Amino acid sequence: QVSLEESGGGSVQAGGSLRLSCAASGGTFGPYAAGWFRQAPGKERECVTALWWNGDLTVYTESVKGRFTISGDSAKTRVYLQMNSLKPEDTAVYYCAGAYGRLRYRDIGAMGKYNCWGQGTQVTVSS
């Protein structure tokens, strides 16, 4: 059974940077994609970014484009999220996720397609 564990969260001031890591133990993130999601207080969980393993294709939600970068290792066991120029509105619990069922590229950001989740790591950005 695969488990995912995030690390690297913390508190930073606006404009700062953090690098989140997520490690898969007992297996990989799955053959198709890995994603980073976040949930702010009182808001729904949203897809921040996702990595399509075949071709290293990436997608980003509009609010983080140019500031966040997702990457992963070729073994599909680690995924990273480099977050630069952080803003207070980036404050949330960040989750990594893997998809083990069939996933099409057009659904890469669909939360319901991911069926293995980490426990989350808190990111707090102060102004």
N, C-alpha and C positions, 0 to 999 in steps of 0.2 A: 504494500500500500504506500502510495506516494504522499509525502507531506511537504509543505512549503513553509519556509520561515523567512520573514523579512528582518532586516536590520538596517541601522543607519539613520533612523529618525531622530528628531531632536527639536530644539528651539533655536531659531536664528532671527536676526533682525532683517527687515526688508532690504533687499539687494544682495543678501547673502546666498550661499550655496549649500546644498546637501547632496549626498550620494546615497541612495538606497540600494540595498542588495537583497536578493531573494535566492535562497538555495533550495533545491529540490533534493530530498533524501528518499531513498527507496525507489528511485526511478527518475524520470525526466518530466519536463513541462508538457509533454505530449508532442505529437508529430506535426502539429499545424502552427500553433501560435502561443505566445505568452503575453499577458497583459498586466498593466498597472491600473488600478482603479482607486478612487478616493471617495470618502464620504465625510462631508462637513456636518456639523451639528444642525439638525433640523432640515437637512437636505437629503435627496436621494443619492445613492451611490452612482458614480459616473465613471466612464472609461476615460482615463487620462491619455493613455497611449498603449499601443500593442505592437508586437513584433511578429511578423509572418516569417517563419523559419526558412522557408524555401525562397531564396532570393533576398533575404534580409530586408523585406519590405516593412515599412513602418507607417503608422497612422498616429495622429495627435489631435486632441481636441483643440479647438481654435485658440483658447485662452492660454495655452502653454507653448504654442508653436514658436520656435526660435529661442526658447528658454530651457526646455526639457529635452533630454535625449535618452532614448531607450537603447539598450544593447544586451547582447547575450553571448554565451559561449557556444562553440560548435557542438558540444556534447549535449546541449539543451538542458543543462542542469543548473545554470545560474543566469539570472537576469538582473540588470542594473537599471537604475533610473538616476541620471545626473540632472539635478535641478539647479539652475542658475537664475539670478535676478529674481529671487523669490519675492512674492507679494503677500500681504496679509490674507488675501482671498485664496491663497494656496493652502491655508491652514485646514487640515483634515487628517483623518486616519487613512493611510495609504495601504492598499492590499495588492499583493501579487496574485496571479491566477494562471492556471493551466487548463487546457481544453483537451479532453481525452476521447470525446466522441468526434463524429465527422463535423468538420467546420469548413465553411466556405469563406473565401477572402472577404466577400461582401458583408459577412457577419462578424468580422474580426473584432469589432467593438461592442458586440452584443453581450451584455453581462450574463444572460441566461445560457449562453453557449459554453461558459466556463464552469467546470464542475470540480475544481480543486482550488482551494483558497488558503492563503496564509492567514495568520491571526491578526495581522495589521500592525502598523507602526505609526505612531503619532508624529505629525509634522506641525509645528507651531511657528508662525512667522509674525513677528511683532513690528509695529510701525514706528 
